[in-house]
Amino acid sequence: MGFQTEAEIARFPAHVHRLSPILTLQGAVAHVDMPVESGPTLYLPYSQTFEPGYFAWRKSEFRDYFRSHHVQLPLAKGDAVFFNPALFHAAGSNVTRDVRRMANLLQVSSAYGRAMEAIDRGRLAVALYPVLRAARRASTMKAEAIDRVIAACAEGYAFPTNLDRDPPLAGLAPPRQADLMRKALADGCEPEEFAVALRTHAVKRQT
C-alpha cells in the first residue's frame, strides 16, 4: 500500500490498513559490503505498530521525527534483511567515494486477491476501450461507471515489473494499465493509439 497515492489508500477500509502489512514481507539481499557510510536502509523501530502509518509518513512532522530517531544497520555481502513493510524506512545517503550499493529488493505479498487463471487484461482493455470512448463522448455513462469498468478489465497494480525499463517517474510506482487507459480516454486517443501504448507498456515490464 505504501506505493499508492494518499487518495488511493484512503479508499481502502481500516481493516485493510491493519492486515496488509501482516500479509506482506519486504526485504533485500546485499551484493556488496554496505557500511553505514554507504547509506544502507534507514529504519524507525516499532513504527510498524502505528496503524495510520500509510498516511502518516507523508506528513512533515513524521518525516522530521524519522530523521531524528531512525537507525541503520551495516550489511556485509550476502546479508539479507527482511521487515514488515509498514515499518517506516527509507534509503540512506551514500557519502563514500568507492562503494556502489547493489542489492536485490524483494517483496512477497498476499495482500491483494488475484485470479487463479491467467487473464490477458491488455486484450480486455483494448476490446473495451472503443466502447468506453464512445460512451464518454456521448455522456451515456457516468464517470464512476467508466472507472468501474476500467478497474474490472485493466491491470490496476504496478508490480511485478522491470524497474530498469519501467521506473516510477511521477510517483512511487510505475504507471499501470488502468492509468494508461484513463489517460487515453481523457486525451481522446484513437483505439489503435491506445493499443500501441499498451503494447509498449507490456514490453517495458519484461525482464
C-alpha positions in Angstrom: 0.0 0.0 0.0 2.9 2.3 0.5 3.4 2.6 -3.2 0.0 4.1 -3.8 -1.1 7.7 -3.5 -2.8 9.1 -0.4 -6.1 9.3 -2.4 -5.9 5.7 -3.4 -5.1 4.3 0.0 -7.9 6.4 1.5 -10.3 4.2 -0.5 -9.3 1.1 1.5 -11.1 0.4 4.8 -9.3 0.4 8.1 -9.0 -3.4 8.4 -7.0 -3.5 5.1 -4.5 -1.0 6.5 -4.1 -3.3 9.5 -4.0 -6.6 7.6 -1.9 -5.6 4.6 1.4 -5.3 6.5 0.8 -8.7 8.1 0.4 -10.3 4.7 3.5 -8.7 3.1 7.2 -9.3 3.7 9.8 -6.8 2.4 13.5 -7.1 2.3 16.8 -7.0 0.4 19.9 -9.2 -0.2 23.2 -7.3 -0.3 25.5 -7.9 -3.2 28.3 -5.8 -1.8 29.5 -4.7 1.7 27.5 -1.7 2.8 28.9 0.2 5.7 26.7 2.8 7.3 28.6 5.5 5.3 27.3 3.9 2.1 23.7 4.6 3.1 22.0 1.3 3.8 18.3 1.4 4.7 17.1 3.6 7.5 14.6 2.1 9.9 12.3 3.6 12.6 12.0 0.8 15.3 8.4 -0.2 16.2 6.8 2.2 13.8 5.0 -0.7 12.1 2.7 -0.7 15.1 1.3 2.7 14.2 -1.8 1.9 12.3 -2.2 5.2 10.3 1.3 4.8 9.1 0.5 4.7 5.4 -0.9 8.2 5.8 1.5 9.5 8.4 4.8 9.1 6.5 3.7 11.8 4.1 3.4 14.4 6.9 6.3 16.7 7.6 6.2 16.2 11.4 6.5 12.4 11.0 9.3 12.9 8.5 11.1 15.1 11.0 10.7 12.5 13.7 12.0 9.8 11.4 15.1 11.9 10.6 15.8 12.3 14.3 15.2 8.8 15.6 16.0 6.3 12.7 18.6 3.6 13.0 20.8 2.0 10.3 22.3 -1.5 10.0 25.5 -2.1 8.0 25.3 -5.0 5.7 28.0 -7.5 4.6 28.0 -9.0 1.1 25.4 -11.8 1.2 23.5 -10.4 4.2 19.7 -10.4 4.0 17.3 -8.1 5.8 13.5 -8.6 6.0 11.0 -6.4 7.7 7.3 -5.5 8.0 6.6 -3.1 5.1 4.7 -0.8 7.5 7.9 -0.1 9.3 8.9 3.5 8.4 12.0 3.0 6.3 14.0 4.9 3.6 17.2 4.8 1.6 20.2 6.3 3.2 22.8 8.7 1.6 25.9 7.3 0.2 28.8 9.6 1.3 31.6 7.3 0.2 33.6 7.6 -3.0 34.3 4.0 -3.5 31.1 2.0 -2.6 28.4 1.4 -5.2 25.4 -0.1 -3.4 23.9 -3.1 -5.0 21.1 -5.2 -3.6 18.1 -7.3 -4.7 14.9 -5.8 -3.3 12.3 -8.3 -2.5 8.6 -8.1 -1.7 6.3 -11.1 -1.1 2.7 -10.1 -0.8 -0.7 -11.8 -0.3 -2.5 -8.5 0.4 -4.4 -8.4 -2.9 -6.7 -11.0 -4.2 -5.6 -12.4 -7.5 -7.4 -14.7 -10.0 -6.2 -18.3 -10.4 -6.4 -18.1 -14.2 -4.0 -16.0 -16.3 -6.1 -13.2 -17.7 -5.0 -11.1 -20.7 -6.0 -7.8 -19.3 -4.4 -5.9 -22.1 -6.7 -7.6 -24.6 -9.7 -6.8 -22.4 -8.7 -3.2 -22.1 -8.2 -2.8 -25.9 -11.5 -4.5 -26.6 -13.5 -2.3 -24.2 -11.7 1.0 -24.9 -13.7 2.0 -28.0 -17.0 1.3 -26.1 -15.9 3.4 -23.2 -14.6 6.1 -25.5 -17.9 6.3 -27.3 -19.9 6.3 -24.0 -17.7 9.1 -22.6 -18.1 11.2 -25.7 -21.9 10.7 -25.8 -22.2 11.1 -22.0 -24.2 7.8 -21.8 -22.1 6.5 -18.8 -21.2 8.3 -15.6 -17.5 8.8 -14.8 -17.9 6.4 -11.8 -19.3 3.7 -14.1 -16.5 4.1 -16.6 -13.9 3.9 -13.7 -15.5 0.6 -12.5 -15.2 -0.9 -16.0 -11.5 0.1 -16.1 -10.9 -1.4 -12.7 -12.5 -4.7 -13.9 -10.6 -5.0 -17.1 -7.2 -3.2 -16.9 -4.4 -4.2 -14.5 -4.5 -1.9 -11.5 -1.3 -3.0 -9.7 2.1 -1.8 -10.9 4.1 -4.8 -9.9 5.9 -7.0 -10.7 7.8 -5.1 -13.4 11.2 -4.4 -14.7 12.2 -1.3 -12.8 15.2 -0.6 -15.1 12.8 -0.2 -18.1 9.7 0.8 -16.2 10.8 3.2 -13.4 8.4 5.2 -11.3 8.7 8.7 -12.9 5.7 10.5 -11.5 5.2 8.9 -8.1 6.2 5.8 -6.1 5.1 3.3 -8.6 5.3 3.0 -12.4 2.1 3.6 -14.4 -0.4 0.8 -14.6 -2.6 -0.3 -17.4 -5.5 1.3 -15.7 -3.6 4.6 -15.6 -2.9 4.5 -19.3 -6.5 3.7 -20.1 -7.8 6.6 -18.0 -5.3 9.0 -19.6 -6.1 7.8 -23.1 -9.8 8.3 -22.5 -9.2 11.8 -21.1 -7.0 12.7 -24.0 -9.4 11.3 -26.6 -6.8 8.9 -28.1 -7.8 6.7 -31.0 -8.2 3.0 -30.2 -5.1 2.0 -32.1 -3.1 4.6 -30.4 -4.2 3.2 -27.0 -3.4 -0.3 -28.2 0.2 0.7 -29.2 0.6 2.4 -25.7 -0.4 -0.9 -24.0 2.0 -2.9 -26.1 4.8 -0.6 -25.4 3.9 -0.7 -21.7 4.0 -4.6 -21.8 7.5 -4.7 -23.4 8.9 -2.3 -20.8 7.7 -4.6 -18.0 9.5 -7.6 -19.3 12.8 -8.8 -17.9 
